[in-house]
């Protein structure tokens, strides 16, 4: 009696390869879009966290402490922030992908002595930054025309 090895035929192997190829054509583009969505969410979240942490820090500390503190004292989310070692009176930038600046947060003082954070967008052709700016505008974090003013202290703290 002759024993035959059990194996796949060449036709069966080709069918499997074709099916895997068809599945890959649908799966890979979706994975890229999901990755980009995560980067956009991270950029917007970094901005929200920075604003929330700055507001909380301002309310919990005196004005003198605010003037001498650094951004790194205010927030732990400094992995995508430029100027984290600078004092709180200097602007700080929120980066998107590849070091492109998406947002700039600039502290100012109004005529009443109240500290105000101005959030502005930077003109960019980077797709991650432009989508993050769209999300921030939609969420009301920034204003389309003038940037968003965040008054620290008092009654009008909003994001």
Buried (B, 14 or more C-beta within 10 A) or exposed (E): EEEEEEEEEEEEEEEEEEEEEEEEEEEEEEEEEEEBEEBBEBBBBBBBBBBBBBBBBBEEBEEEEBBEBBBEBBBEBBEBBBBBEEBBBEBBBBBBBEEBBBBBBBBEEEEEEBBBBBBBBBEBEBBBBBBBBEBBBEEEBBBEEEBBBBBBBEEEBEE
